[in-house]
């Protein structure tokens, strides 16, 4: 065998070894890819099967108090998560709240007011933050939010909430702010959305100022009411997480065939509930209303909202075992 032939054979053998190595490497890469693809397919399939089983068995819903948000579809069809507090009747704030004026045409000396309340033995007060008059929402305190939106003059005589809550807190007096929503009465969805955000910002402002709790009035008791309340409270919590919010339910709801869903729905979105008895005219009617609502009062540890005109009836309430109430005008 001549030298040239031997050289060709050596080169051919070397190239054959390199080619075999490349083929083996390619085969190994392809095999690894196939194994990875199979593993991912199995994992994905198991995940889909698990979700399907959970959906079928209803295991994807969490009971109240075991999740920190509630999901719902907004007006644009998008998904949004809103805070879902853990409602616990045992943790509902129990107060005996007297009504006092928050803002007046005459300047209020809050140090003097706090001293008077302490001398009377007052432990909690009820103050009106926002109410409806002539179809419009009326603000009852000096608000940076309202002033920024030109809804209130900067040089107004309304109460400074930081001063009010600061003085009363030092005096050891619980402050419950009553807020009568007005945005749901707006004529178009756009206006409802705009004023929902505005009123939620006002509630957040009051909570930030240090109110012990905020009690919301004015929600309907139809099927969508609890979802609307959740949407509103969610808007508040986006601005001020440190807020204790309750919902006042009209006394008429107790007599509704849908009474239980109404109370349960609102309990899912607020830390406490109240029964609005502010339209009751006399003590006899009051006791009749309480008798009819006794089951709900006990189950949800409802706060009773009474008209100031029945302030003398709180003694009868105590005798009947009702300890959680507040007065409104």
N, C-alpha and C positions, 0 to 999 in steps of 0.2 A: 504494500500500500504506500503510495507516494506521499510526500509531505503535504501537498496541497489538499489531497483527499482527507488525510487525518485532521487537518485544520478545519475543514468544513464540517466534519463529524463532531468535533469538539464544540464548535460554535452552535451547531444544530441542537446538541444535547443541552447546552446552557440555556438556549432560548426556550427549549421545551420545558425545562425546570421552572423558568420564570413565568411562562405561560400557565403552567399548572398551578403555580402559587397564586397568580392573579385570579384564575378561575375559582380556586378554593376560597380566596378572600371574598370575591363577589358572591359566591354561594352562601358563605357564612353571613354576610350582610343581609342578603335576601331572606335567609332563614330567620335571622333575628327580627327583621321587620315583620315577617309573617306571624311570629310568636307574639310580638308586641301588639299587633293588630287584633289577634285572637283574644289576648288578655283584655284589651280595652273594650272589645265588643262584648265580652262576658260581663265586665263591670257595668257597662252602660245598660245592658239588658237587665241585669239584676236591679239596677237603680230604677229603671222604668217599671219593672214588675212590682217593686216595693211601693213606689208612688201610686201605682194603680190599685194595689191592695189596700193602701191607707185611705185612698179616696173612696173605695168601695165600702170599707168598714167604718168610714167616718172618723178615722183616727187622726186626721190632719187638723182637727179643730181643738183648740186648747180651752179649758175651762177658765172662767173669769178669775183673775188673780194669779194665773200662772204664765202670763205673757205680758209684755210691756207695750203692745200696740194692737190696734184693731184695723184691719184692712177694709177698704171700701172703694167703690168706683166713683170718681168725681164727675163733674158735669161734662168734661171733655172725653170721658171714657177711659181716662188714665187711672192707674192704681196708686193709692196713697195710704200710708200707714199713720194712724193717729194714736195718741197715747191712750192706753187702756188701764186705768187705775184699778187696784185691787180693792173692791168694795167689801168692807167688813163692818157689819152692824155694831160690833163691839168697839170699833174705833171711831164711830161717829162722834163728833164734838157735841157734848151736852151743855147747853147754856140756858140761862134765864135772861134774855136780852131785852132791855128796855129801849124804847125808841127815843133818840135825841136828834136834834136838828144839826145837820152837817154844815150847811151854808145859810147865811142870813144877810139881810140888807145892813144889819148892824154887825160890827166886828165882834167875833166871839173870842173871849179870853179863855183859851183852852186849859191853862194852868188852873184858873179859877173853876172852870167847868169840871175838871177832873177831881178837884178837892170836894166839890159839891156831891159828885157821884159817889166818891169814897165814903163820905159822911152818911149817905143814904144806904150804904151797903151794896151798891150796884157792882155786879161782877162782870157784866157783859152789856154791850150796847148794839143797837141796830141803826145803821146810817144809810140813807138813800144816796147812791152814787149817780144813778141815771134813771130817768123815768120818761114816760110818754105823755105828751100834752098837745092836744090839737093835731094829732097824727104825726107829730115830730118827736124825736128823742131830745130830751133836755138834760144837759150835763150839769151836775151839781157840785163840781169841784174844779179847781184851776188845773188845766191839763196842757202839758207840753205837746201832746199828740194833736189835740184839737186846735191849738194855736198854730202849729206848723201847717195845718191844712186849712187855716183861716175859718175854722168852725167856731172859734172863740177869740175874743180880743185878748191881747197880752196883758193889758192893764185892767183886769177884772177883779172883783171883790170876792170871788169864790174861795172856798177853803183850800189851804195847802195840805195835801194828804200826809206829807211827811211830818208836818207839825202835829196834825191830829193824832196819827197813829203813834208817833214818838211819845207824846205827852201821856196818852191813855195807856200805852204799854208800860211806861214807867210806873204808872199808878196801879198796874196789875189788872187792867180792864180789857176784856176780850172785845175785839171789834169785828162785827159782821157787816160787810158791805152789800147792800141790796141793789141789784142791777136788773132793770126791766128792759130786756132787749126790744128793739124796734125794727130791726132790719128785715125780719120775715114779712113785714107788712108792705115792703116795697113793691112797686108795680111791675118790674121786669127782672128777669134773672140776672142781668148785668148789674142793676142797682142793688139787688140782694147780695151779690158777691162783693161789691164795693163796700157796702155798709156793714157786711159781716166782718170784713177785715178791720174796718174802722172801729166798730164796737168791741171786737176782740182785743184790739190794741188798747182801748180804754180800760178794759178789765185787767189786762196785763199790767198797765200802768198803776192801777190801784193795788194789785197784788204786790208789785215791786215796792210800793210805798210802805208795805208792812201790814196790810189788813190780815187779821187772823183767818178769815175765810171770806169768800165771795159767794153769795147766793143769787142764782140766775132765775128770773121770772119771765114768763111770756112764751115758752115753747108750746107748740100744739101737742095734742095727744093722739095724733093719727099714726099710721103705720111708719111713716118716714121721720117722725119726730126725734126718736133716739139717735138716728143717723145724723140728723141735722145738728143735734146737740153735741154729738161726738166731733163733727166737723168744726163747730164753733170752739169747743174746748181745745181741740187740737191746734187751732190757730192761736189761741191764748198761750198754750204751752210752748209753741215755737218761739214766743217772745219772752215768756217768763215761766220757767219750769217750776219754780218754788211758789206754787199756788195751791190753795185748798179750795176746791170748787164744788158747790152743791147745786141741785136743781129743785125748784119749787114746783110741785105738781098740783094743778087745780083740784079742789075738793071734789068737783063733779066727776073726776076720773074714777073715783072709788065705785060709783054706780054704773060704770060702763061695763058691757059684757067682755071687753078686752082689758079689764083692769089689771090683771096679773101680767100680761105682756107689756103693758105700759110701764108699770113699776119696775119690772125686771129689765126692760130695755134701758131705762134711765139709770138704773143701778149699775149697768155695765159701763157707763161712761163718766160717772161722777163719784166723788168720795163720800158724799152723803146726800140724802134726799129730805125734802120738807113737804108738808102738806099745807097748801095755801088756803087758809080759812079766813082770809082778810075781808071777805064779803059777808061774813056771818053777822047778823044784826043784834042778836042778844044771847045771853048765857044759855037759855033753854035750847035754842037752835044749835049752839056750839056743842053742848053735851050730846045732842042727838047725832050730830055729824061725827063726833068722836066715837060714839058707840058703833056706828055703821062702819067706821074705818079702823076699828081696834085691831083687827087681824093684820092689816098692812102696817099699822103704827108699830106693832110689836115685831113683826118680821124684819122690817127695814130700819127700826129705831128712828122713825120719822121725827123730824123737828116740826113743831106746830107753829105756823105763822098766823098770828092773831092781830085783829085791828086794835089800834091804841084805845079805841072806845070801850074795849072789853078788858082793859088792864086790871080792873077790880075782880075779874074772873079767874086770875091766875091762882088764887087761893083754892078755889074749887078744883082746878086742874091738879094741884098738888095732892089734895085729898083723894082724887080719883087715880092717883099714881102716875100722872103725866109730869115729867120733869124737864123736858126739852122743848123750849119755846122761845119765840122772839116776837116783839111787837113792831108793827109798821103803821104809818098813818092811814 
